[in-house]
């Protein structure tokens, strides 16, 4: 199984912090943001990792991470996304790296407390299809929202004004090799991007989507509010400020 971290884009929602650096290199408590998704993949047993980056500071990833030695890795792969083509477009750049194998994809601004090893193992045992991780959140309208009936997801709606549930689709996705062929058929959304929600709904329509709900804390860190929350969650987890 291979791991892909999507850390491209221009980080405009965090301007001016991102005027001189990539969003994913900003600090979350005591480490750069990009360290968290790398550690999530490594703890799940994945050692073959690709980072998709972009913007004007892509070289800084290499300076910071190098070959991944500090994470116990022998090598990390890198590729470059031009502009902001969306999450699905960034993922499409990993087709050669995936080499027909199943992949675990994580967005570079995702801060996750849980060890996802058991979910990765469940996906290994799936014959094919996809698996996504959900989290109950107080502000689901910011995310793709999953409607659940029994043990199945019936639909996913991107940033709904009136969410049908509180279950956000986190930025952790697992796909079989067919994901790349489908992405090639996608058309840009009204935002001018290739949407990952369209990918997930394609798997849903085929009856090939499984899901799990994350325990512990989870947040993105792509806005000032969520970046502040991410710092607070990590600090609290480390016991900072406790007497």
The 8 nearest C-alpha neighbors of each residue, nearest first, counted from 0:
[[1, 101, 102, 100, 45, 2, 103, 47],
 [0, 2, 102, 47, 48, 103, 45, 97],
 [3, 1, 48, 103, 102, 104, 47, 45],
 [2, 4, 104, 49, 48, 50, 103, 105],
 [5, 3, 50, 105, 106, 107, 104, 6],
 [6, 4, 106, 51, 107, 7, 50, 105],
 [7, 5, 52, 107, 51, 4, 23, 106],
 [6, 8, 52, 53, 5, 51, 80, 54],
 [9, 7, 83, 10, 53, 54, 82, 6],
 [8, 10, 11, 54, 7, 83, 21, 82],
 [11, 9, 22, 12, 13, 8, 17, 14],
 [10, 12, 14, 13, 9, 17, 15, 8],
 [13, 11, 10, 14, 222, 221, 223, 17],
 [14, 12, 11, 10, 16, 222, 17, 15],
 [15, 13, 16, 17, 11, 12, 18, 10],
 [14, 16, 18, 17, 13, 19, 11, 12],
 [17, 15, 14, 18, 13, 19, 20, 22],
 [18, 16, 20, 14, 15, 19, 22, 21],
 [17, 19, 15, 16, 20, 14, 21, 11],
 [18, 20, 17, 16, 21, 56, 15, 55],
 [21, 19, 17, 56, 18, 22, 24, 16],
 [20, 22, 23, 24, 17, 56, 54, 10],
 [23, 21, 10, 24, 25, 17, 20, 13],
 [22, 24, 32, 33, 21, 25, 107, 108],
 [23, 25, 31, 22, 21, 32, 33, 26],
 [24, 26, 31, 23, 22, 32, 27, 21],
 [27, 25, 31, 30, 32, 28, 24, 29],
 [28, 26, 230, 32, 30, 31, 29, 229],
 [27, 29, 230, 26, 30, 234, 233, 231],
 [30, 28, 27, 26, 31, 234, 230, 233],
 [31, 29, 26, 27, 28, 32, 34, 35],
 [30, 32, 26, 24, 25, 33, 34, 27],
 [31, 33, 23, 27, 34, 26, 24, 25],
 [32, 34, 23, 35, 31, 107, 36, 24],
 [35, 33, 37, 32, 31, 36, 38, 30],
 [34, 36, 38, 37, 33, 32, 110, 39],
 [37, 35, 39, 38, 34, 107, 33, 40],
 [38, 36, 34, 40, 35, 39, 41, 33],
 [37, 39, 41, 35, 36, 40, 42, 34],
 [40, 38, 36, 42, 37, 41, 35, 43],
 [39, 41, 43, 37, 38, 45, 42, 36],
 [40, 42, 38, 45, 44, 43, 39, 46],
 [43, 41, 39, 44, 40, 38, 114, 116],
 [44, 42, 116, 40, 41, 115, 45, 39],
 [43, 45, 41, 42, 46, 40, 116, 119],
 [44, 46, 41, 40, 43, 47, 2, 1],
 [45, 47, 41, 48, 72, 44, 1, 2],
 [46, 48, 1, 45, 2, 49, 75, 0],
 [49, 47, 2, 75, 3, 46, 1, 76],
 [48, 50, 76, 3, 77, 75, 4, 2],
 [51, 49, 4, 77, 3, 52, 5, 76],
 [52, 50, 5, 78, 6, 79, 77, 7],
 [51, 53, 7, 6, 79, 80, 57, 50],
 [54, 52, 7, 80, 79, 57, 8, 81],
 [53, 55, 56, 9, 57, 8, 7, 82],
 [54, 56, 57, 53, 21, 20, 58, 19],
 [57, 55, 58, 59, 54, 20, 21, 53],
 [56, 58, 59, 53, 60, 55, 52, 54],
 [57, 59, 60, 61, 56, 62, 55, 63],
 [58, 60, 62, 61, 57, 56, 63, 24],
 [61, 59, 63, 58, 62, 57, 64, 65],
 [60, 62, 65, 64, 59, 58, 63, 57],
 [63, 61, 59, 60, 65, 64, 58, 57],
 [62, 64, 60, 61, 65, 59, 24, 58],
 [65, 63, 61, 67, 60, 62, 66, 69],
 [64, 66, 61, 67, 62, 63, 60, 68],
 [65, 67, 74, 75, 68, 64, 73, 72],
 [68, 66, 72, 64, 70, 69, 65, 75],
 [67, 69, 72, 71, 70, 66, 73, 65],
 [70, 68, 67, 71, 72, 64, 66, 65],
 [71, 69, 68, 67, 72, 38, 41, 37],
 [70, 72, 68, 69, 67, 73, 41, 46],
 [73, 71, 68, 67, 70, 74, 46, 66],
 [74, 72, 68, 66, 67, 71, 75, 46],
 [73, 75, 66, 72, 67, 76, 68, 47],
 [76, 74, 66, 48, 67, 49, 77, 47],
 [75, 77, 49, 48, 50, 74, 78, 66],
 [78, 76, 50, 49, 51, 75, 79, 52],
 [77, 79, 51, 52, 50, 80, 76, 49],
 [78, 80, 52, 53, 51, 81, 77, 57],
 [81, 79, 53, 52, 7, 89, 82, 51],
 [80, 82, 53, 79, 83, 54, 84, 8],
 [83, 81, 84, 80, 8, 54, 53, 9],
 [84, 82, 8, 85, 81, 9, 192, 7],
 [83, 85, 192, 88, 82, 193, 89, 86],
 [86, 84, 192, 193, 88, 83, 87, 194],
 [85, 87, 89, 88, 195, 194, 90, 193],
 [86, 88, 195, 90, 193, 89, 194, 85],
 [87, 89, 91, 85, 90, 86, 84, 193],
 [90, 88, 86, 87, 91, 92, 80, 85],
 [89, 91, 87, 92, 88, 93, 86, 5],
 [92, 90, 88, 93, 89, 94, 179, 87],
 [93, 91, 90, 89, 94, 88, 78, 95],
 [92, 94, 96, 91, 90, 95, 97, 3],
 [95, 93, 97, 96, 92, 91, 179, 98],
 [94, 96, 98, 97, 93, 92, 99, 91],
 [95, 97, 93, 98, 94, 49, 92, 1],
 [98, 96, 94, 100, 95, 99, 93, 1],
 [99, 97, 95, 96, 100, 94, 176, 93],
 [98, 100, 176, 97, 101, 94, 175, 95],
 [101, 99, 97, 98, 176, 102, 0, 175],
 [100, 102, 175, 0, 174, 176, 1, 99],
 [103, 101, 1, 174, 173, 2, 0, 104],
 [102, 104, 173, 2, 172, 3, 1, 174],
 [105, 103, 3, 172, 171, 2, 4, 173],
 [106, 104, 171, 4, 170, 107, 3, 5],
 [107, 105, 5, 170, 108, 4, 109, 6],
 [106, 108, 6, 5, 109, 4, 33, 36],
 [107, 109, 220, 219, 106, 23, 221, 32],
 [110, 108, 219, 107, 106, 218, 111, 170],
 [111, 109, 218, 217, 35, 219, 108, 229],
 [110, 112, 217, 113, 216, 109, 218, 39],
 [113, 111, 216, 215, 217, 114, 110, 214],
 [114, 112, 111, 215, 115, 214, 213, 216],
 [113, 115, 116, 43, 42, 112, 39, 117],
 [114, 116, 118, 117, 43, 113, 119, 39],
 [117, 115, 43, 119, 118, 114, 120, 44],
 [118, 116, 120, 119, 115, 121, 114, 43],
 [119, 117, 121, 120, 115, 116, 122, 211],
 [118, 120, 122, 116, 121, 117, 123, 115],
 [119, 121, 123, 117, 122, 118, 116, 124],
 [122, 120, 118, 124, 119, 123, 117, 125],
 [121, 123, 125, 119, 124, 120, 118, 130],
 [122, 124, 120, 121, 125, 119, 0, 126],
 [123, 125, 122, 121, 126, 120, 127, 119],
 [126, 124, 122, 127, 123, 121, 128, 129],
 [125, 127, 124, 128, 123, 122, 175, 207],
 [128, 126, 125, 175, 129, 207, 174, 122],
 [129, 127, 207, 175, 208, 174, 202, 130],
 [130, 128, 174, 208, 173, 207, 209, 175],
 [129, 131, 209, 173, 210, 208, 172, 122],
 [132, 130, 172, 210, 173, 171, 209, 133],
 [131, 133, 211, 210, 212, 169, 171, 168],
 [134, 132, 212, 168, 169, 167, 166, 213],
 [133, 135, 166, 167, 213, 212, 136, 169],
 [134, 136, 166, 165, 167, 133, 137, 139],
 [135, 137, 138, 165, 139, 134, 166, 167],
 [138, 136, 139, 165, 135, 140, 166, 167],
 [137, 139, 140, 136, 141, 165, 142, 167],
 [140, 138, 141, 165, 167, 142, 136, 137],
 [139, 141, 158, 159, 142, 138, 160, 162],
 [142, 140, 158, 139, 138, 143, 159, 157],
 [143, 141, 158, 140, 139, 167, 144, 157],
 [142, 144, 157, 168, 158, 156, 167, 155],
 [145, 143, 167, 156, 155, 166, 168, 142],
 [144, 146, 155, 166, 154, 147, 167, 152],
 [145, 147, 154, 152, 153, 164, 163, 155],
 [148, 146, 152, 151, 153, 145, 149, 150],
 [149, 147, 151, 150, 152, 153, 146, 154],
 [148, 150, 151, 147, 152, 153, 146, 210],
 [149, 151, 148, 147, 152, 210, 209, 153],
 [152, 150, 148, 149, 147, 153, 209, 210],
 [151, 153, 147, 146, 154, 148, 145, 150],
 [152, 154, 146, 147, 151, 148, 155, 203],
 [155, 153, 146, 152, 145, 156, 200, 203],
 [154, 156, 145, 144, 143, 146, 200, 157],
 [155, 157, 144, 143, 159, 158, 154, 145],
 [156, 158, 143, 159, 142, 144, 196, 155],
 [157, 159, 140, 142, 141, 143, 156, 160],
 [160, 158, 162, 140, 161, 157, 156, 144],
 [159, 161, 140, 162, 158, 141, 139, 157],
 [160, 162, 159, 163, 140, 158, 164, 139],
 [163, 161, 159, 164, 140, 160, 144, 139],
 [164, 162, 146, 161, 165, 144, 145, 159],
 [163, 165, 162, 166, 146, 145, 144, 139],
 [164, 166, 135, 139, 136, 167, 137, 162],
 [167, 165, 135, 134, 164, 145, 144, 133],
 [168, 166, 144, 134, 139, 133, 143, 142],
 [167, 169, 133, 143, 144, 132, 145, 170],
 [170, 168, 133, 171, 132, 167, 134, 131],
 [169, 171, 106, 105, 109, 172, 168, 104],
 [172, 170, 105, 169, 104, 132, 131, 106],
 [171, 173, 131, 104, 103, 130, 105, 170],
 [174, 172, 103, 130, 129, 102, 104, 131],
 [175, 173, 129, 102, 101, 128, 178, 172],
 [174, 176, 101, 128, 177, 127, 178, 129],
 [175, 177, 99, 178, 101, 100, 179, 174],
 [178, 176, 180, 179, 175, 181, 174, 128],
 [179, 177, 181, 176, 180, 175, 182, 174],
 [180, 178, 182, 181, 177, 91, 94, 176],
 [179, 181, 183, 177, 182, 178, 184, 176],
 [180, 182, 178, 183, 184, 179, 177, 185],
 [183, 181, 179, 185, 184, 180, 178, 87],
 [182, 184, 181, 180, 185, 179, 91, 186],
 [185, 183, 182, 181, 186, 180, 179, 193],
 [186, 184, 182, 183, 193, 187, 181, 197],
 [185, 187, 193, 188, 184, 192, 183, 182],
 [188, 186, 192, 193, 191, 185, 189, 190],
 [189, 187, 191, 190, 192, 193, 186, 194],
 [188, 190, 191, 187, 192, 193, 186, 194],
 [191, 189, 188, 192, 187, 193, 85, 194],
 [190, 192, 187, 188, 189, 193, 84, 85],
 [193, 191, 85, 187, 84, 188, 190, 194],
 [192, 194, 187, 85, 87, 88, 188, 84],
 [193, 195, 196, 197, 87, 192, 85, 86],
 [194, 196, 87, 198, 197, 86, 199, 193],
 [197, 195, 199, 198, 194, 200, 157, 143],
 [198, 196, 200, 195, 199, 194, 201, 193],
 [199, 197, 195, 201, 196, 200, 202, 194],
 [198, 200, 196, 202, 201, 197, 203, 195],
 [199, 201, 203, 197, 202, 198, 196, 204],
 [202, 200, 198, 204, 203, 199, 197, 205],
 [201, 203, 205, 207, 199, 200, 204, 208],
 [204, 202, 200, 206, 208, 205, 201, 207],
 [205, 203, 201, 206, 202, 200, 207, 208],
 [204, 206, 202, 207, 203, 201, 208, 200],
 [207, 205, 203, 204, 208, 202, 128, 209],
 [206, 208, 128, 202, 205, 203, 129, 209],
 [209, 207, 129, 203, 130, 202, 206, 128],
 [210, 208, 130, 129, 131, 207, 211, 151],
 [209, 211, 131, 130, 132, 208, 212, 133],
 [210, 212, 132, 133, 213, 131, 209, 118],
 [213, 211, 133, 134, 132, 214, 210, 135],
 [212, 214, 134, 133, 132, 211, 215, 113],
 [215, 213, 113, 212, 216, 134, 112, 217],
 [216, 214, 112, 113, 213, 217, 111, 134],
 [215, 217, 112, 111, 214, 218, 232, 113],
 [216, 218, 111, 110, 112, 215, 219, 134],
 [219, 217, 110, 109, 229, 220, 111, 225],
 [218, 220, 109, 108, 221, 110, 225, 217],
 [221, 219, 226, 225, 108, 222, 229, 218],
 [220, 222, 219, 226, 108, 225, 13, 12],
 [223, 221, 225, 224, 12, 13, 220, 226],
 [222, 224, 226, 225, 227, 13, 221, 220],
 [223, 225, 227, 222, 226, 228, 220, 221],
 [224, 226, 220, 228, 222, 227, 223, 229],
 [227, 225, 220, 229, 223, 228, 224, 222],
 [226, 228, 230, 224, 225, 229, 223, 231],
 [229, 227, 225, 231, 226, 230, 232, 224],
 [228, 230, 226, 232, 231, 227, 225, 220],
 [229, 231, 28, 27, 227, 233, 228, 232],
 [230, 232, 228, 234, 229, 233, 235, 227],
 [233, 231, 235, 229, 234, 230, 228, 236],
 [232, 234, 236, 230, 235, 231, 229, 237],
 [233, 235, 231, 237, 239, 236, 232, 230],
 [236, 234, 238, 232, 237, 233, 239, 231],
 [237, 235, 233, 238, 234, 232, 239, 231],
 [238, 236, 234, 235, 239, 233, 232, 240],
 [237, 239, 235, 236, 241, 240, 234, 233],
 [240, 238, 234, 241, 237, 235, 236, 242],
 [239, 241, 238, 242, 235, 234, 237, 236],
 [242, 240, 239, 238, 235, 237, 234, 236],
 [241, 240, 239, 238, 235, 237, 234, 236]]
